[in-house]
Structure formats: structure tokens, C-alpha cells
């Protein structure tokens, strides 16, 4: 097996932000929702919302909406504009679980979110809540 160290340029060539068209045949021919993977900066900001000790924010309800919040963050049109806004999170939670899960699974893979990451977010949120 040969070993080759990637150059700076080679790394950035393969590390481009991932965008995946998720098909929605339920809606008709060729219907898709583009799902963009979060950049490291976006993911850090996303995770911080579960750790902040803001007045009037119920972190438990934020965690209950974790999937919907990931979907709202990652579903964007081809220009990168969000399809779902933050005020759509509750509507996403009341919609088809199968359809939201389809988007969440792709968003999670494209953003590098693992089950361990979700567990850590929950654990860190609980620690912040207890210490607040």
C-alpha cells in the first residue's frame, strides 16, 4: 500500500460542501429538495443553540425538535436560501415523520452528524441546564 500526503489544494478539492437532491416522488415528476451539508462553522453555531443559557428558552423543547432543526438548517434551494425558516420547525414536527426523516438522514450524513454527536449534544444541553 502506498502512502500519499494530501496537499492543501488537494484537501480543499475533496472537502467541498456537499449538496444532495432528495427526491420527492410523492409530489410529482422530478420533485426534489436540495439538502446542503453544514460547514464546520455552521455546525458549531447550530450546536451552540442547544448549550446557551438564554432566558425563556426551553432547551428540552429544542432537543425534542432536533431533527426538524437540522432539516430547517440544511434544506436550501440551489442558491443556498433556506426552504424552511425557523418558524417552520413546529410545522415540520407535525408533518410526515417518514418525509422529515428522509431529509434528516441525508442532512446528517452530509453534515457529518453521528448518533454519538446527537448524544453529546443532549448530554451537553443537560449539563448546561443543570448548571444554569
N, C-alpha and C positions, 0 to 999 in steps of 0.2 A: 504494500500500500504506500502510495506516495503522499507526501505532505506538502501542502502549499499554503502559505500565509496570504490571506486576502489583503489587498491594498485598500487604502482609504476609498479610492474611486470604485473598486470592485464591490466593497461592502455597500456603499450607498446605491449602487446599481441594483443590488438584490434586495435592499431594505426599503424599497418604495412602498408607500402606503397602499394597502390592499383595498380593492373595491370589488364587490361581488354582486352581480344581479341575481336577486332571489325571485324565481318565477312564481306567479300567482295565477295559475290556470283557472281558478275559480272566477276570476274577473274577466276572462276573455283571452283572445289570441295575443300572445306576446307580452302580456302584462307582467311587469317586474317592479320591484322596489330595490334600488341600489343600496347596498349596505357597505359603509366605509369603516374600515378598522380605525380604532382610535390611535392617535400618535401617542408616544410616551407622555408628552406634556398634557394632552387632553385627558389621558387616563389618570394622571396624577390629580388633575383638577376634579375629575369625576369622583375619584375615591375620597378626596377631601370632604366632599359634601356629606359623607357618612360619619366623619370624625369631628366636624365643627360642633362647638357647643353654642349654637345660636339660640337666643331666646325664642320661645314659641315654636321651635322646630322639634317635631317628634321623630327622633332617629329610628324608632321601631317601625313607624309607618314608612319611612324612607326605605328601610331594608325590605319591607313587605312588597315594595314596588321596584325592587332591584332589577328584575327582568325588563319591566316596562321602561325604566330609566335608561338601561343600556340600549334598548331599541330606539327610544327617542333620541338618544345621543348619536347613534350610528346610521340611522336611515336618513339618507340625503339624496337630493336629486343629482344629476350629473355635474352641476356647477358647485356642489358642496353645500347647498342650502338645505337646512333641516326640513324633512317632510312632516315630522311630528314635533310640536312645541312642548315645552314643559307642562303647559296646561292640558295637554292631551294624555298625560301619564295615567290619570284615573280612567279615562275612556279606553285606553289600551288594556288596562286591568279588567275592564268589564266586557272586553271583546273576546273573540275566539281564542282559547288557550292554545290550540294547535297552530294557528296562524302566527300568534305572537312568539310562540316557542320556535317556530321555523326561522323567524327573523333573529331571535336571541341566539340561537345556536350558531348561525353564521356570524353574527356580530361578535360573539365571544371568541370564536376561532380567529377571526380577522384581527381582533384586538389582543389576542394572547391571554384571554381571561380563562383561568382554570377553576376547577372546583375548590382547590386549595386557596386561590385568590379570593373567592367568594367567602369561604370560611374565615379567612384572615380579616376581610372587611367587616364581617359580622362580629368577630372577636374584638377587633379594634373599636368598633362602634360601641359594643357593650362596655368595654373598659372606659371609654370616654364618658358614657352615660353614668356609670357608677361613680367616677371621679368628679363629675360636674358639680 
